[in-house]
Amino acid sequence: MLARPKYGIGTWRKELEYREAMQIGRIAAVKALKTFDPTRGAKLGTYAFDVIAGDISSEIGRRRRAK
């Protein structure tokens, strides 16, 4: 699921090692659980996916800028 190109993270394998991507995803999942607000009408899975994808994309961008 991490490599869905329509979400802009289709190249994550070129930028991150698998274990790094998994670690970022786990941290983002915890962040999503802490910040989830069910009164806003979104499902937890949908919200968590967006948070995880956003954090992985941010890490890829941060690494590209650091080069």
TORMIRO-913444 format. One line per 2 residues: for each residue x, y, z of C-alpha. Coordinates in nm, 3 decimals. Layout:
X/Y/Z ~ ...
This chain:
0.000/0.000/0.000 ~ 0.289/0.238/0.052
0.379/0.247/-0.316 ~ 0.060/0.395/-0.460
0.178/0.644/-0.723 ~ -0.146/0.846/-0.713
-0.053/0.954/-0.361 ~ 0.286/1.081/-0.471
0.493/0.820/-0.290 ~ 0.545/0.571/-0.571
0.920/0.626/-0.561 ~ 0.966/0.559/-0.191
1.174/0.249/-0.261 ~ 1.434/0.460/-0.438
1.457/0.704/-0.149 ~ 1.408/0.493/0.164
1.508/0.149/0.277 ~ 1.216/-0.079/0.359
1.289/-0.075/0.732 ~ 1.310/0.304/0.736
0.975/0.335/0.560 ~ 0.818/0.089/0.804
0.956/0.278/1.102 ~ 0.826/0.610/0.973
0.491/0.442/0.909 ~ 0.472/0.302/1.261
0.551/0.638/1.417 ~ 0.293/0.804/1.192
0.032/0.543/1.289 ~ 0.081/0.626/1.656
0.058/0.996/1.569 ~ -0.266/0.929/1.381
-0.414/0.743/1.679 ~ -0.327/1.031/1.911
-0.466/1.303/1.685 ~ -0.774/1.124/1.544
-1.102/1.303/1.610 ~ -1.406/1.083/1.535
-1.641/1.381/1.556 ~ -1.504/1.511/1.225
-1.668/1.224/1.037 ~ -1.364/1.045/0.894
-1.283/0.680/0.949 ~ -0.967/0.601/1.143
-0.823/0.394/0.856 ~ -0.869/0.675/0.607
-0.720/0.932/0.841 ~ -0.428/0.707/0.937
-0.347/0.632/0.573 ~ -0.328/1.003/0.493
-0.107/1.073/0.796 ~ 0.127/0.783/0.715
0.150/0.875/0.345 ~ 0.212/1.238/0.436
0.490/1.154/0.680 ~ 0.665/0.925/0.432
0.637/1.190/0.162 ~ 0.774/1.452/0.401
1.071/1.231/0.485 ~ 1.146/1.173/0.116
1.133/1.549/0.055 ~ 1.354/1.618/0.355
1.615/1.372/0.228 ~ 1.605/1.513/-0.123
1.664/1.864/0.008 ~ 1.951/1.742/0.226
2.144/1.601/-0.073
